[in-house]
Amino acid sequence: MILDIFPDAKFVLIHRNPFEVYLSYMHMLHKYLKGYGLNKLDETVASNHTILVYREMINAFFEEKHFIPEANYHEIRYDDLINDPSGELQKAYEKLALPDFKEYESDLKAYLSTIADYKKNELPNLPGDLQEKLFVEWKRYFTEWNYPMKVSEPKE
């Protein structure tokens, strides 16, 4: 639909380890509902809903991705973006033939300096049975973007 309206649209997709996507989304739900919800979060309902929605979204994306011209599409791994934001954005600019990155780079560096002390949320470990469920339900997510489909080691 976007391409019908904007045929020359450029797309940047940032993908993240599926376990972190799940944990981060559930963390956001807890924070949001704590401040704005009237009911207590039903963990099973929230978990099943999250898994279903992401599965449908990812499958729909991969079914329609071929409509996007290769020259107008770029993917970035979240960890790569976090580790080298300037370098990853420069790659995106080059791939998508966007105007000169150098004109934007000083503003980017100034912005990055304002968030240099930002700490990501500490996310808990996923129980093994939930990891296995994500393997099954989000298999395409794991395989298309080459994320390990193994039970992660517990954090110490």
ZATIKE-212749 format. One record per atom (N, C-alpha, C): y negated, z, x negated. Coordinates in steps of 0.1 Angstrom, whole numbers, padded with zeros to 4 digits, always signed. Layout:
<guses>
YZX ...
</guses>
This chain:
<guses>
+0012+0000-0008 +0000+0000+0000 -0013+0000-0009 -0012+0008-0019 -0024+0008-0028 -0027-0006-0034 -0016-0012-0038 -0017-0026-0044 -0022-0036-0034 -0020-0034-0021 -0025-0043-0011 -0040-0042-0010 -0045-0030-0012 -0059-0027-0011 -0066-0030-0025 -0060-0026-0035 -0065-0027-0049 -0055-0034-0058 -0054-0047-0057 -0044-0055-0064 -0044-0053-0079 -0055-0049-0085 -0056-0047-0100 -0056-0032-0104 -0051-0024-0094 -0051-0009-0097 -0043-0006-0110 -0047+0004-0117 -0039+0009-0129 -0033+0022-0125 -0020+0024-0130 -0013+0036-0126 -0008+0043-0139 -0011+0056-0139 -0005+0065-0150 +0003+0075-0143 +0016+0076-0147 +0025+0086-0141 +0028+0096-0152 +0026+0108-0149 +0029+0119-0159 +0042+0126-0153 +0053+0126-0161 +0065+0133-0156 +0068+0144-0165 +0075+0154-0159 +0078+0167-0166 +0093+0170-0164 +0098+0179-0173 +0111+0183-0172 +0114+0188-0157 +0124+0183-0151 +0126+0186-0137 +0128+0201-0134 +0133+0209-0143 +0134+0223-0142 +0120+0229-0141 +0111+0225-0149 +0098+0230-0149 +0090+0226-0137 +0093+0214-0132 +0087+0209-0119 +0091+0219-0108 +0103+0221-0107 +0108+0230-0097 +0102+0244-0098 +0103+0250-0110 +0098+0264-0112 +0083+0264-0109 +0075+0254-0114 +0061+0254-0113 +0057+0253-0098 +0064+0245-0091 +0061+0243-0077 +0064+0256-0069 +0075+0262-0071 +0079+0274-0065 +0068+0285-0068 +0064+0286-0081 +0054+0295-0085 +0041+0293-0077 +0037+0280-0075 +0025+0277-0068 +0026+0281-0053 +0038+0279-0047 +0040+0283-0033 +0038+0298-0032 +0044+0306-0041 +0042+0320-0041 +0028+0325-0042 +0021+0319-0051 +0006+0322-0053 -0002+0318-0040 +0001+0306-0035 -0007+0301-0024 -0004+0310-0011 +0009+0312-0009 +0012+0320+0003 +0008+0335+0002 +0007+0340-0010 +0003+0354-0011 -0012+0355-0007 -0020+0345-0010 -0034+0345-0006 -0037+0340+0007 -0029+0331+0012 -0033+0324+0025 -0022+0324+0036 -0010+0328+0032 +0001+0328+0042 +0001+0341+0051 +0006+0339+0063 +0008+0350+0072 +0022+0355+0072 +0031+0347+0067 +0045+0351+0067 +0050+0352+0052 +0061+0359+0050 +0067+0360+0037 +0075+0347+0035 +0075+0342+0023 +0081+0330+0019 +0097+0332+0020 +0103+0323+0027 +0118+0323+0028 +0122+0315+0016 +0128+0321+0006 +0132+0315-0007 +0141+0303-0005 +0151+0305+0004 +0161+0294+0006 +0154+0282+0013 +0146+0284+0023 +0139+0274+0030 +0130+0266+0020 +0122+0274+0012 +0113+0268+0003 +0120+0260-0008 +0131+0266-0013 +0139+0259-0023 +0145+0246-0018 +0151+0246-0007 +0157+0234-0001 +0147+0224+0002 +0135+0228+0007 +0124+0219+0011 +0119+0212-0002 +0117+0220-0013 +0112+0215-0025 +0122+0204-0031 +0134+0207-0031 +0145+0198-0036 +0145+0185-0028 +0144+0187-0014 +0145+0175-0006 +0133+0166-0008 +0121+0172-0008 +0108+0164-0009 +0108+0157-0022 +0111+0164-0033 +0110+0157-0046 +0121+0146-0047 +0133+0149-0042 +0143+0138-0042 +0138+0126-0035 +0133+0127-0023 +0129+0116-0015 +0117+0109-0022 +0108+0117-0028 +0096+0111-0034 +0100+0103-0047 +0109+0109-0055 +0113+0102-0067 +0121+0089-0064 +0130+0090-0054 +0138+0079-0051 +0129+0068-0045 +0119+0071-0037 +0110+0061-0031 +0102+0055-0042 +0097+0063-0052 +0090+0058-0063 +0098+0047-0071 +0110+0051-0074 +0118+0041-0082 +0122+0029-0074 +0123+0030-0061 +0126+0018-0053 +0114+0009-0052 +0101+0014-0054 +0089+0006-0052 +0082+0003-0066 +0087+0009-0076 +0080+0008-0089 +0079-0007-0094 +0088-0015-0090 +0088-0029-0095 +0077-0037-0089 +0070-0032-0079 +0058-0038-0073 +0046-0037-0083 +0046-0027-0091 +0035-0025-0100 +0036-0034-0112 +0026-0043-0115 +0027-0051-0127 +0028-0042-0140 +0037-0046-0149 +0040-0039-0161 +0027-0036-0168 +0018-0045-0169 +0005-0043-0176 -0004-0033-0170 -0001-0029-0157 -0009-0020-0150 -0003-0006-0148 +0008-0004-0156 +0016+0009-0154 +0018+0015-0167 +0017+0028-0168 +0019+0036-0180 +0025+0050-0177 +0035+0054-0184 +0041+0067-0182 +0038+0076-0194 +0036+0089-0191 +0034+0099-0201 +0043+0111-0198 +0050+0115-0208 +0058+0128-0207 +0047+0139-0208 +0049+0149-0199 +0040+0160-0198 +0039+0168-0212 +0050+0170-0218 +0050+0177-0231 +0043+0169-0241 +0044+0156-0241 +0036+0148-0251 +0021+0149-0248 +0018+0149-0236 +0003+0151-0232 -0002+0164-0236 +0006+0175-0234 +0001+0188-0238 +0000+0189-0253 +0009+0183-0260 +0009+0184-0275 -0001+0175-0282 -0005+0164-0276 -0015+0155-0282 -0022+0148-0270 -0031+0155-0263 -0038+0149-0252 -0046+0137-0256 -0053+0137-0267 -0062+0126-0271 -0053+0114-0275 -0043+0116-0282 -0034+0105-0286 -0027+0099-0274 -0022+0107-0265 -0016+0101-0253 -0025+0094-0244 -0037+0099-0243 -0047+0092-0234 -0051+0079-0241 -0052+0079-0254 -0056+0067-0262 -0045+0056-0259 -0032+0060-0260 -0021+0051-0257 -0023+0045-0243 -0026+0053-0234 -0027+0049-0220 -0039+0038-0219 -0050+0042-0225 -0061+0032-0225 -0057+0019-0231 -0050+0019-0242 -0046+0007-0248 -0036-0001-0240 -0026+0006-0234 -0016-0001-0226 -0022-0007-0214 -0031+0000-0208 -0037-0005-0195 -0050-0014-0197 -0053-0016-0210 -0065-0024-0213 -0077-0019-0207 -0079-0006-0208 -0091+0001-0202 -0102-0001-0212 -0115+0001-0208 -0126+0000-0218 -0124+0010-0230 -0131+0007-0240 -0130+0013-0253 -0128+0028-0252 -0117+0033-0257 -0114+0048-0257 -0124+0055-0265 -0129+0049-0276 -0138+0056-0285 -0151+0062-0277 -0155+0054-0267 -0167+0059-0259 -0164+0071-0251 -0152+0074-0248 -0148+0085-0240 -0143+0097-0249 -0138+0094-0261 -0132+0104-0269 -0140+0116-0272 -0153+0115-0274 -0161+0127-0277 -0162+0136-0265 -0163+0130-0253 -0163+0138-0241 -0150+0145-0239 -0139+0138-0242 -0126+0144-0240 -0124+0156-0250 -0128+0154-0262 -0127+0165-0272 -0135+0177-0268 -0147+0174-0263 -0156+0185-0258 -0149+0193-0246 -0143+0185-0237 -0136+0192-0226 -0124+0199-0231 -0116+0194-0240 -0104+0200-0245 -0108+0213-0252 -0119+0214-0259 -0124+0226-0265 -0126+0237-0255 -0130+0234-0243 -0133+0244-0232 -0120+0250-0227 -0109+0243-0229 -0096+0248-0223 -0086+0252-0234 -0091+0253-0246 -0082+0255-0258 -0075+0269-0256 -0080+0278-0249 -0074+0291-0248 -0064+0292-0236 -0063+0281-0228 -0055+0281-0216 -0041+0284-0220 -0035+0293-0212 -0020+0297-0214 -0013+0292-0201 -0002+0285-0203 +0006+0280-0192 +0013+0293-0186 +0017+0291-0174 +0024+0302-0167 +0038+0304-0174 +0042+0317-0175 +0055+0320-0179 +0064+0318-0168 +0074+0309-0169 +0083+0306-0158 +0096+0313-0161 +0103+0318-0150 +0116+0324-0152 +0127+0314-0155 +0138+0319-0159 +0150+0311-0160 +0155+0307-0147 +0161+0295-0146 +0168+0291-0133 +0182+0296-0134 +0187+0302-0123 +0202+0305-0123 +0210+0292-0125 +0222+0294-0131 +0230+0282-0133 +0234+0274-0121 +0236+0281-0110 +0240+0274-0098 +0229+0265-0092 +0216+0270-0094 +0205+0262-0090 +0202+0251-0099 +0205+0253-0112 +0204+0241-0122 +0214+0231-0118 +0226+0235-0114 +0236+0225-0110 +0232+0217-0098 +0226+0224-0088 +0221+0218-0076 +0210+0208-0079 +0201+0211-0088 +0191+0202-0092 +0197+0190-0099 +0207+0192-0108 +0214+0180-0114 +0219+0170-0104 +0225+0175-0093 +0230+0167-0083 +0219+0160-0074 +0210+0168-0070 +0199+0164-0061 +0189+0155-0067 +0186+0158-0080 +0175+0151-0087 +0181+0143-0099 +0193+0138-0097 +0200+0131-0108 +0191+0120-0114 +0185+0112-0104 +0177+0101-0108 +0165+0105-0117 +0159+0116-0114 +0148+0122-0121 +0153+0125-0136 +0164+0131-0137 +0169+0134-0150 +0172+0122-0158 +0179+0112-0152 +0184+0101-0159 +0173+0090-0162 +0165+0087-0153 +0155+0077-0155 +0145+0081-0166 +0142+0094-0167 +0132+0098-0177 +0139+0106-0189 +0152+0105-0189 +0160+0110-0200 +0157+0125-0203 +0158+0133-0193 +0158+0148-0195 +0172+0153-0196 +0174+0164-0204 +0188+0169-0205 +0193+0174-0192 +0205+0171-0189 +0212+0176-0177 +0222+0186-0181 +0217+0197-0188 +0225+0208-0192 +0219+0221-0189 +0226+0231-0187 +0221+0244-0184 +0213+0249-0196 +0201+0252-0194 +0192+0257-0205 +0196+0271-0210 +0193+0273-0222 +0196+0287-0228 +0186+0297-0222 +0191+0309-0219 +0181+0319-0214 +0170+0322-0224 +0158+0325-0218 +0147+0329-0227 +0149+0343-0231 +0145+0346-0243 +0147+0360-0248 +0134+0368-0246 
</guses>
